[in-house]
Amino acid sequence: MHEVYCPECRTKRGIVQREEEVMKNGRRVMKGRCTSCNTSIIKILCQKFKWHAMAR
């Protein structure tokens, strides 16, 4: 499971219901929900990051 910073919990948490999207400016983001408080989380990904690498 991938961990990202949750602004509500103020700590790194797991992310569920994750989806990769592209913003208007062309940058890729990963959107999902915090595992403990269900807050929406967005993480900006680097350009070289591949989605399939996270599934391992």
WOQUIMO-V743447 format. One record per residue. RES is the residue in three letters. PHI is phi in whole degrees, -180 to 180 (* if undefined). BURIAL is 1 if it has 9 or more other C-alpha atoms within 8 Angstrom, else 0. Layout:
BEGIN
((RES;PHI;BURIAL) (RES;PHI;BURIAL))
END
This chain:
BEGIN
((MET;*;0) (HIS;-87;0) (GLU;-108;0) (VAL;-134;1) (TYR;-77;1) (CYS;-99;1) (PRO;-69;0) (GLU;-77;0) (CYS;-80;0) (ARG;60;0) (THR;-156;0) (LYS;-81;1) (ARG;-132;1) (GLY;-74;1) (ILE;-124;1) (VAL;-121;0) (GLN;53;0) (ARG;-81;1) (GLU;-140;0) (GLU;-99;1) (GLU;-134;0) (VAL;-117;1) (MET;-77;0) (LYS;-61;0) (ASN;-85;0) (GLY;95;0) (ARG;-78;1) (ARG;-93;1) (VAL;-132;1) (MET;-112;1) (LYS;-110;1) (GLY;-171;1) (ARG;-128;1) (CYS;-68;1) (THR;-72;1) (SER;-100;0) (CYS;-111;0) (ASN;65;0) (THR;-78;0) (SER;-70;0) (ILE;-127;1) (ILE;-126;0) (LYS;-126;0) (ILE;-80;0) (LEU;-97;1) (CYS;-75;0) (GLN;-70;0) (LYS;-87;0) (PHE;-69;0) (LYS;-109;0) (TRP;-63;0) (HIS;-68;0) (ALA;-69;0) (MET;-78;0) (ALA;-75;0) (ARG;-73;0))
END
